[in-house]
Amino acid sequence: MRPAALLFDLDGTLIDSMPHHNDAWVEWHRRRELPFDAEGFFAATAGRANAEILRTIVPGHSADDYLAMADEKEMLYREIAMQSLGLIAGVEALCASARGLGMKLAICTASTPENMALAFRRFKLDAQMGAVVSPADGVRAKPHPDIFLEAARRLQVPPQACLVFEDAPLGIEAARRAGMRAVALTTSLPARDFEAFDNLLAIVPDLSAIDPAALDIHAPYKKETSHA
């Protein structure tokens, strides 16, 4: 059965922003003379809201302190991304083809409104979506399923008829909790980090070989396929 809706994460799934986020976190840690393990940090934090990440890195601060720290990190990100932010391969063709087939589209992201605005100004992604959902809407961040369930509600599509695209294990887990199949992108992490999930439809390097007309949310899982 073809999905009725495609739900996309933003960072690392639609936009090639994760290297910029990594660079921003490196600088944030450097300013505080804190150690930074890039690979381990991303695996543990991808898809999480900044406040949750910061409470783990530097516990014991006030909510206002965490807000200021998060703002600093995101300002660093935007300074970097403003120069060289690009799309993940295949985004434009996939969205156009899916819309032509009558599929509904949504962005489901932990990104901040300011970061989303930067991407939307550059690529007009929001104009192609039926919904954009983030923690700014009052929903819990991934791995809670809320962000995907809210998108399905807004699109008026049953959760089981949605297909999620994600580059982070926490996002795949959120999709699983929402009762949704998912496609994992290896734009940020290797395939082995996703293989334990039982809701996977496919693991792919980017979106360039995804044919919406051939998608079947009941199909068996495909590992590192060139198409889904």
Helices and strands as residue ranges (DSSP letters): E 5-8, H 18-31, H 38-45, H 50-57, H 63-84, H 91-100, E 104-108, H 113-123, G 125-128, E 131-133, G 135-137, H 146-155, G 159-161, E 162-166, H 169-177, E 181-185, G 191-193, E 200-204, G 212-214
